Amino acid sequence: MQLIDTHSHLFTDEFTHDRSEAIARAKDAGVSGIILPNIDCGSIQSLLNTAAENVGYCYPCLGLHPTSVKANYQDDLKCIEEEFKKNRYFAIGEIGIDLYWDTTFINEQTEVFRYQLKLAKKYGLPVIIHSRNSFNEIFSVVDQEIDQNLKGVFHSFTGGIYEYNHIMSYKTFYVGIGGVVTYKNGGVDKVLKNMDLSRIVLETDSPYLSPVPLRGKRNESANLPIIAQKIADLFEVSIEQVAKATTQNAKQLFDI
């Protein structure tokens, strides 16, 4: 059984002391690849180092996270675009709009999000979308930018059936299901029953959002089978079926 973690921040400080051990545990758990979404210009070097040490296993992505968008966002975008000329990346992400922590830079976040969607179409790469408390704002931009060249995943999906159906209307997007599906009041489990397995990818969002019964502890890719098993239980299929479908989806989306 093979699984792919489509969203892990394995390159961050939380893994400084045991990154190689975390990767070994992931491999032992059946995880055959890990997608690494970037955060901002300051995280690029650690991202690249982690990917270089694990070629063919860790796949770096490049983007400016919405919570990193500040008044100097134009300098950050210039840094991001220059970086595309230097190294290979497998997606543009993590990008989007976040209205949970701070709404001060909502206009800047929206502009940066649109700019990075255009970058994705320019480079022929998928996008990894962060949409915390911002589905309507995200949809208003994607509705205008969507075409046959725009594809990606709404990571850590926590919406309802309306949001899921809107995403599916784009035809070229997946939803990322993570640890929240195991939470008693997360709500994702109720929506997932109406989803199509062919449009789902798995993720941990490590070091965040550990699945039950590990909630509150640092998350890591080795926990991905817990999420896969929960999805299998909800669909009433085998975990092998979930693994096969979601791994195929991830490989197709990220071209790995």
Buried (B, 14 or more C-beta within 10 A) or exposed (E): BBBBBBBBBBBBEBBEEEBEEBBEBBBEBBBBBBBBBBBBBEBBEBBBEBBEEBEEBBBBBBBBBBBBBBEEBEEBBEBBBEBBEEEEBBBBBBBBBBBEEEEEBBEBBBBBBBBBBEBBBEBEBBBBBBBBEBBEBBBEBBEEBBEEEBBBBBBBBBBEEEBBEBBBEBEEBBBBBBBBBBBEEBBBBEBBEEBEBEBBBBBBBBBBBBBBEBBEEBBBBBBBBBBBBBBBBBBEEEBEBBBBBBBBBBBBBBEB
